[in-house]
Amino acid sequence: MRFLTFSLVFLICIGAILTGNVNRDSKPNTKDTFLEEIESEYKDQWITWKKLYGKEYTDFNEEITKFSIWLNNLRFVIKHNLDASLNRSSFTTALNEYSDLSTYDIRKRMNGANVNVKQDLLTTSEKVFTKPENLEIPDKIDWRDSGYVTEVKSQGQCSAGYAFSAAGALEGQNFRSTGKLVSLSAQNLIDCSMTYGNKGCEGGAAGPAFLYVRDNKGIDTAEGYPYYERELGYCYYQEKYNGGTATGYTNVIKDEEELKAAVATIGPISALIVASPKGFQKYSGGVFDDPTCSPYQLNHGVLIVGYGSENDQDYWLVKNSWGTSWGEKGYVMLARNKNNQCGIASAASYPNV
């Protein structure tokens, strides 16, 4: 009798579950229904975030996919910031305009450093930086304060961080030479340095870009050769828009101490780093210190504009090209003197002007 009672209850429960599933599946599959069924505590944040960054999706299925990625990123941010509040991490994270992209999406669409293409151009140059003897190096420097650095740009979903890095170093050195700060064209470098080993929106490095500018006897201004977030398929350089020059470039290849001396005496320096860690992609403040960020497999070009220390942590002050919604208004303090973390000193260089 007890077995029959249990069986009857079991069948009733199964029937209720099946009925519930039928009823649930019979609801109209609309965006409004989807928004009603998502976790209510995050609904307002999702809608606000979409409005903030002007996000629109082609259909219902894309919105489901993007929301799932966004929610996963939000949970990462919440968990990481809890760790930071407990002094388990030296940096904080936040949602930004790329929070509906997965870690894989960002690596594929926004990271790109072709260090295997024409390797000789990336490891050798006309000059190698040597630290001057008896040089007194300041404990802190920020070249933004001296007018060497233009505003933060956004590369969008074109893997051309190397072009923005090279343009930034050219801006700094041309300012040092002429006293005039002019924003230079990353698009010019994307379209025109391919014959030197770069790959347009599929990655590259600053060295080949500097050689193109040397041989071309100039680079256009950002205004004269604007950014399109894609390869244009042809080099549209026009001499009348020329905004800067270079006579070659110098590598900084020894270590972080040598790099510190170069930043202190030369100005902003181009560098390739590893930008793969999820924490880096969501970084919002503090000193980014992640021991898992190896110095190998460099995949993103950035601009070192200074260095210093905060709360007894040494850092590099780095300008990124992911817009101002990322990091500290487009900048990151990257851990310094931590065994070349993220490869910051592995492939650094600057143009000779």
C-alpha positions in Angstrom: 0.0 0.0 0.0 2.8 2.4 0.9 4.5 1.6 -2.5 1.3 2.3 -4.4 0.9 5.6 -2.6 4.5 6.6 -3.4 4.0 5.6 -7.0 0.8 7.7 -7.3 2.5 10.7 -5.8 5.5 10.2 -8.1 3.2 10.1 -11.2 1.3 13.2 -10.1 4.6 15.1 -9.7 5.9 14.0 -13.1 2.6 15.0 -14.6 2.8 18.4 -13.0 6.4 18.9 -14.2 5.4 17.9 -17.7 2.3 20.1 -17.7 4.5 23.0 -16.4 6.9 22.5 -19.2 4.2 22.4 -21.8 2.7 25.6 -20.5 6.1 27.2 -20.3 7.0 26.2 -23.8 3.6 27.5 -25.0 4.4 31.1 -24.0 5.2 33.4 -26.9 9.0 33.5 -27.5 9.3 37.3 -27.5 11.9 39.7 -26.2 9.5 40.9 -23.5 9.0 37.4 -22.2 12.8 36.9 -22.2 13.3 40.1 -20.2 10.6 39.0 -17.7 12.3 35.6 -17.2 15.9 36.7 -16.7 17.2 37.1 -13.2 15.2 40.0 -12.0 18.0 41.4 -9.9 20.0 42.1 -13.1 17.3 43.2 -15.5 17.6 46.9 -14.8 21.4 46.8 -15.1 21.2 45.0 -18.4 18.8 47.6 -19.8 20.8 50.5 -18.4 24.1 49.1 -19.8 22.6 48.6 -23.3 21.3 52.2 -23.3 24.6 53.6 -22.0 26.6 52.0 -24.8 24.0 52.2 -27.5 23.8 48.4 -27.9 21.2 47.0 -30.3 21.0 43.4 -31.4 19.7 41.9 -34.7 17.3 39.4 -33.2 16.0 37.7 -30.1 18.6 34.9 -30.3 21.5 37.3 -30.4 20.2 39.2 -27.4 20.0 35.9 -25.4 23.6 35.1 -26.3 24.8 38.6 -25.5 23.0 38.7 -22.3 24.4 35.4 -21.2 27.9 36.6 -21.9 27.2 39.9 -20.2 25.8 38.2 -17.1 28.9 35.9 -16.9 31.1 39.0 -17.1 29.1 40.7 -14.4 29.4 37.8 -12.1 33.2 37.8 -12.7 33.3 41.5 -11.8 31.3 41.0 -8.6 33.4 38.1 -7.4 36.7 39.7 -8.3 35.8 43.0 -6.6 34.9 41.0 -3.5 38.4 39.5 -3.5 39.8 43.0 -4.0 37.8 44.3 -1.0 39.4 41.5 1.1 42.9 42.5 -0.1 43.2 39.4 -2.3 43.8 41.5 -5.4 45.5 44.8 -6.0 43.0 46.0 -8.7 39.3 46.3 -9.4 37.2 45.4 -12.4 34.0 46.8 -13.9 31.7 46.4 -16.8 32.7 48.4 -19.9 31.5 48.7 -23.5 33.0 45.3 -24.4 31.1 43.4 -21.7 28.9 41.6 -24.2 32.0 40.0 -25.6 33.5 36.8 -24.3 37.2 36.5 -23.4 37.6 34.6 -26.7 35.8 37.3 -28.7 38.1 40.0 -27.3 41.2 37.9 -28.0 40.1 37.3 -31.6 38.8 40.7 -32.5 40.9 43.1 -30.4 44.2 41.5 -29.7 46.8 41.1 -32.4 50.6 41.1 -32.4 52.2 39.4 -35.3 55.6 38.7 -33.7 56.2 35.8 -36.0 56.0 37.8 -39.2 59.4 39.3 -40.4 60.8 38.5 -37.0 64.0 40.4 -37.9 62.1 43.6 -38.0 60.9 43.1 -34.4 64.1 42.0 -32.7 66.7 44.1 -34.6 66.9 47.7 -35.6 69.4 50.4 -36.5 69.8 51.1 -32.8 69.5 49.4 -29.4 68.9 51.6 -26.3 71.7 51.7 -23.8 71.2 53.3 -20.4 73.4 56.4 -20.1 76.0 56.1 -17.4 75.7 58.0 -14.1 72.0 58.8 -15.1 69.8 59.8 -12.2 66.4 58.3 -12.9 63.3 59.8 -11.2 61.1 57.6 -9.1 58.0 58.7 -11.0 57.3 60.2 -14.4 54.1 60.8 -16.3 54.6 62.2 -19.8 51.0 63.3 -20.0 51.9 66.2 -17.7 54.5 67.4 -20.2 52.3 67.4 -23.2 53.6 64.3 -24.9 50.4 62.3 -25.1 47.2 62.8 -27.1 43.7 61.7 -26.1 42.7 58.0 -25.7 41.4 56.4 -28.9 39.3 53.4 -29.5 40.4 50.7 -31.9 37.0 49.0 -31.8 36.9 45.5 -33.1 40.0 45.8 -35.3 43.1 44.1 -34.0 45.3 47.1 -34.5 46.6 48.0 -31.1 50.1 48.0 -32.6 49.1 50.9 -34.9 47.8 53.1 -32.1 50.9 52.2 -30.0 53.2 53.2 -32.8 51.2 56.4 -33.6 51.4 57.3 -29.9 55.2 56.9 -29.8 55.5 59.0 -33.0 53.3 61.7 -31.5 55.5 61.9 -28.4 58.8 62.0 -30.3 57.6 64.5 -32.8 56.3 66.7 -29.9 59.8 66.4 -28.4 61.3 67.5 -31.7 58.9 70.3 -32.7 57.0 71.3 -29.6 53.7 70.6 -31.3 51.4 67.8 -30.3 49.6 66.4 -33.3 47.3 63.3 -33.3 48.6 60.9 -36.0 46.8 58.4 -38.1 46.6 54.8 -36.9 44.6 54.1 -40.1 47.6 55.2 -42.2 49.7 52.6 -40.4 47.1 49.9 -40.7 46.7 50.4 -44.5 50.2 51.1 -45.5 52.7 49.1 -43.4 51.6 45.6 -44.6 54.6 45.3 -46.9 56.8 45.7 -43.8 55.2 42.7 -42.1 52.1 44.0 -40.4 48.7 42.5 -41.0 46.2 45.3 -40.9 43.3 44.5 -38.6 44.8 41.1 -37.9 47.8 42.4 -35.9 51.3 43.7 -36.2 54.0 45.5 -34.3 55.4 49.0 -34.0 58.8 48.3 -35.5 57.5 47.7 -39.1 55.2 50.7 -38.7 58.2 52.9 -37.9 60.1 51.7 -40.9 57.2 52.5 -43.1 57.1 56.0 -41.8 60.8 56.4 -42.3 60.7 55.2 -46.0 57.5 57.1 -46.7 59.0 60.2 -45.2 56.0 60.8 -43.1 52.6 59.8 -41.6 49.3 61.6 -42.0 47.4 63.3 -39.2 44.4 61.5 -37.7 42.2 64.3 -39.1 43.6 64.0 -42.6 43.5 60.1 -42.6 40.6 59.2 -40.2 40.0 55.9 -38.5 37.4 53.5 -40.0 37.8 50.5 -37.7 38.7 48.3 -40.7 41.3 47.9 -43.5 40.5 50.1 -46.4 42.3 47.8 -48.9 44.6 50.5 -50.2 47.1 53.0 -48.9 45.6 56.5 -49.0 48.5 58.5 -47.6 48.6 62.1 -48.9 51.6 64.2 -48.3 49.5 67.4 -47.7 48.2 65.8 -44.5 51.7 64.8 -43.3 51.9 65.3 -39.5 55.1 63.6 -38.4 58.3 61.8 -39.5 60.8 59.2 -38.3 64.3 58.2 -39.4 64.2 54.7 -38.0 63.6 53.2 -34.6 65.4 51.9 -31.5 64.7 48.7 -29.6 64.7 48.5 -25.8 65.4 44.8 -25.2 67.3 44.2 -22.0 65.0 44.3 -19.0 62.6 46.4 -16.9 65.4 48.6 -15.5 66.6 49.4 -19.0 63.0 50.1 -20.0 62.5 52.4 -17.0 65.6 54.4 -18.1 64.3 54.6 -21.7 60.9 55.9 -20.5 62.5 58.4 -18.2 64.9 59.8 -20.9 63.1 59.4 -24.2 59.4 59.7 -23.6 56.4 57.4 -24.4 57.6 53.9 -25.6 55.7 51.4 -27.7 55.4 47.9 -26.2 53.7 44.6 -26.9 52.0 42.9 -24.0 49.8 39.9 -23.2 46.3 41.2 -22.8 44.5 37.9 -22.5 43.6 37.7 -18.8 40.0 38.3 -18.1 40.9 40.6 -15.3 42.8 42.8 -17.7 39.9 42.9 -20.1 37.6 44.1 -17.2 40.3 46.2 -15.4 39.0 49.4 -13.8 41.5 50.7 -11.3 44.5 49.9 -9.0 47.7 48.2 -10.0 47.1 45.3 -12.3 49.1 42.5 -10.8 48.3 39.0 -12.1 51.1 36.4 -11.7 49.3 34.2 -14.3 49.9 36.9 -17.0 53.0 35.4 -18.6 55.7 37.4 -20.6 55.1 35.1 -23.6 52.6 35.0 -26.5 52.4 38.8 -26.8 49.2 39.8 -28.5 48.5 43.5 -28.0 50.2 46.8 -28.6 50.1 49.6 -26.0 52.0 52.8 -25.1 54.0 53.2 -21.9 53.7 56.9 -20.9 55.2 56.7 -17.4 55.8 54.7 -14.2 55.6 55.1 -10.5 54.5 53.4 -7.3 51.3 53.2 -5.4 50.8 51.6 -2.0 54.3 50.2 -2.2 53.6 48.6 -5.6 55.6 49.6 -8.6 53.7 50.1 -11.8 54.0 51.1 -15.5 51.5 53.7 -16.6 50.1 52.4 -19.9 47.8 54.0 -22.4 45.5 51.5 -24.1 43.4 51.9 -27.3 40.1 50.4 -26.0 38.4 53.8 -25.4 37.7 55.6 -22.1 35.1 53.2 -20.7 37.9 50.7 -20.1 40.3 51.0 -17.2 41.1 54.3 -15.6 39.7 56.4 -18.5 41.7 54.3 -21.0 44.8 53.8 -18.9 46.1 50.9 -16.7 48.7 50.8 -14.0 50.5 47.5 -14.9 52.7 45.8 -12.3 56.4 46.7 -12.6 59.4 44.7 -11.4 57.3 41.5 -11.2 59.5 39.4 -13.5 58.4 41.1 -16.7 54.7 40.5 -16.0 52.6 40.4 -19.2 55.8 40.8 -21.2 55.9 44.6 -20.9 59.7 44.7 -21.5 59.8 41.9 -24.1 59.3 44.0 -27.3 59.5 47.7 -26.5 60.7 50.3 -29.0 60.5 54.0 -30.0 61.0 55.9 -33.3 64.0 58.0 -34.0 63.0 61.5 -35.0 
